[in-house]
Amino acid sequence: MSERKPPATAGEVRQAARTGAWTEQTSGLVPGFAQANLVILPQEFAADFLLFCQRNPKPCPLLDVTAAGDPTPRRAAPTADLRTDLPKYRVWQEGRLVDEPTDIRQLWRDDFVSFIIGCSFTFEAALLRAGVPVRHIELGRNVPMFQTNIPCAPAGIFHGPLVVSMRPLKPADAIRAVQITSRYPAVHGAPVHLGFPEQLGIADLSRPDFGDPVPVRPDELPVFWACGVTPQAAVMAARPPLVITHSPGCMFVTDLRDEELAVG
């Protein structure tokens, strides 16, 4: 798979996922197109989850919400099919991960509501354009993600810890990264923490809860952004009967352009 030519447009990524030709993580793919997290759940829990997103906008910035039973996010990608167009999904039952399929058509229900949540992979293109290095892209890895000791604001059945993604940067690059990512609140915006991972309850940066480890060099700071895997931590805590999400790093690539989401 890694020897294949990467898709060149958002539509090509979705088509490759739909046919099973691309089942890998999507960091660094098609710069300029916004990537997104996915949460699909029964309509009876949709109001609670919508409120959870509204109360926790840093980790859960909403880009689109579908009507019940509709697999197409009309704003984010009007030709997409959320049942097939991600490289890999996660299926959760009672808060337990039970499967990671590449197609969820057999699981689809008429009462499913889908939430499209901004992803920090979107602003990585802006970081790279500014000369700010992104270690996991350099290494061809998934971004490291960690559960923290910071609780999210609860809503209905949903509660749980903030999850963060980490990118190691030299201090000057960290300052630039704050300036650049502040322009993208729809995809998590500025970092939530710089340095001192133990203050977030993170004991070992070489052992992420999701994604792949990357080295942090002696002259670098670990820089932490709110992460759209936070809803998966909430699903594990709330234990609803059935939820489907993206597999961490295997994002939904939208037709939205990153600069459409920028402010200032």
MIRO-954272 format. One line per 10 residues: number of its first residue (from 1); for each residue x, y, z of C-alpha. Coordinates in steps of 0.2 Angstrom, whole numbers. Layout:
N
NUM	X:Y:Z | ...
//
This chain:
264
1	0:0:0 | 14:12:5 | 21:10:-13 | 5:16:-21 | 5:34:-28 | -5:44:-15 | -22:52:-20 | -20:70:-27 | -38:77:-22 | -51:75:-9
11	-62:66:-21 | -48:54:-25 | -45:50:-7 | -63:46:-4 | -64:35:-20 | -48:26:-15 | -56:23:2 | -72:17:-6 | -64:4:-17 | -52:-2:-3
21	-36:5:-12 | -32:16:3 | -33:10:20 | -19:20:28 | -19:36:39 | -22:52:30 | -9:64:38 | -1:74:24 | -13:69:10 | -20:82:-1
31	-14:98:7 | -27:112:6 | -42:101:9 | -49:100:27 | -49:83:35 | -62:78:48 | -66:66:63 | -82:56:62 | -94:51:75 | -110:41:70
41	-123:36:83 | -142:33:84 | -153:48:84 | -158:45:102 | -141:50:108 | -138:64:94 | -145:79:105 | -133:74:120 | -118:72:108 | -122:89:99
51	-123:97:116 | -106:89:121 | -98:96:105 | -105:113:109 | -99:113:127 | -81:107:121 | -78:117:105 | -59:115:106 | -58:96:104 | -75:95:95
61	-77:109:82 | -92:104:72 | -91:106:53 | -107:97:48 | -121:86:55 | -131:75:44 | -150:71:44 | -155:55:52 | -152:41:40 | -142:51:27
71	-124:45:24 | -120:61:15 | -113:77:23 | -121:90:12 | -110:104:17 | -93:96:20 | -93:84:4 | -110:83:-5 | -104:68:-16 | -97:58:-2
81	-104:42:7 | -99:41:25 | -102:22:24 | -87:19:13 | -76:35:11 | -65:33:26 | -49:22:25 | -54:13:42 | -68:14:54 | -70:9:73
91	-86:0:79 | -90:3:98 | -102:-7:108 | -106:-3:126 | -90:8:125 | -79:-7:119 | -70:-7:102 | -76:-23:93 | -71:-20:75 | -61:-9:63
101	-69:-12:46 | -65:-2:30 | -84:-2:25 | -99:0:36 | -113:-2:24 | -119:-18:32 | -120:-9:49 | -130:6:43 | -146:11:51 | -160:23:46
111	-158:32:63 | -140:36:62 | -134:54:63 | -116:58:58 | -106:72:65 | -91:79:55 | -78:87:67 | -63:97:62 | -46:89:62 | -29:96:66
121	-22:87:50 | -30:102:41 | -18:115:48 | -3:105:45 | -2:111:27 | -1:129:34 | 13:124:46 | 23:117:32 | 20:132:21 | 28:142:35
131	43:131:37 | 37:124:53 | 41:105:53 | 29:92:57 | 38:77:63 | 25:63:60 | 23:68:42 | 42:68:40 | 43:50:47 | 27:44:38
141	19:40:54 | 2:44:62 | 2:58:75 | 4:53:93 | -12:56:103 | -14:55:122 | -28:55:135 | -26:69:148 | -31:72:166 | -42:87:160
151	-61:82:160 | -72:88:146 | -88:97:151 | -101:83:152 | -118:83:142 | -131:70:144 | -123:53:144 | -107:60:137 | -92:63:148 | -73:59:148
161	-55:66:147 | -48:78:134 | -37:69:121 | -23:79:113 | -12:77:98 | 7:81:100 | 20:89:88 | 37:92:94 | 44:109:90 | 59:120:94
171	53:135:104 | 54:148:90 | 43:136:79 | 31:133:93 | 28:152:94 | 25:152:75 | 14:137:77 | 3:146:90 | 1:161:78 | -3:150:63
181	-15:138:71 | -24:151:80 | -32:156:63 | -40:139:62 | -53:137:76 | -64:126:66 | -50:113:66 | -45:114:85 | -36:131:83 | -21:136:94
191	-12:123:106 | -20:120:123 | -3:116:131 | 16:118:128 | 29:108:137 | 27:99:154 | 17:84:148 | 16:78:166 | 5:93:170 | -8:84:158
201	-6:68:166 | 5:61:152 | 19:50:160 | 28:44:144 | 28:53:127 | 35:37:119 | 18:28:123 | 4:37:115 | -14:31:118 | -18:32:100
211	-7:34:84 | 12:32:83 | 26:38:94 | 38:51:87 | 55:57:95 | 56:73:105 | 73:80:104 | 82:89:118 | 80:106:110 | 62:104:107
221	45:106:116 | 31:94:115 | 16:105:109 | -1:99:112 | -17:102:102 | -35:97:107 | -39:82:97 | -55:75:88 | -52:58:96 | -59:65:112
231	-77:59:107 | -70:41:107 | -64:43:125 | -82:50:129 | -89:34:120 | -78:23:131 | -84:32:146 | -102:34:142 | -104:16:135 | -119:19:123
241	-125:3:114 | -118:7:97 | -106:21:90 | -96:21:74 | -81:32:72 | -66:35:61 | -50:25:66 | -38:37:73 | -28:45:59 | -39:38:46
251	-49:54:43 | -63:59:32 | -56:71:19 | -69:84:15 | -71:96:0 | -69:111:12 | -53:120:9 | -42:125:23 | -42:143:19 | -61:143:19
261	-60:139:38 | -47:152:42 | -51:168:51 | -41:184:53
//
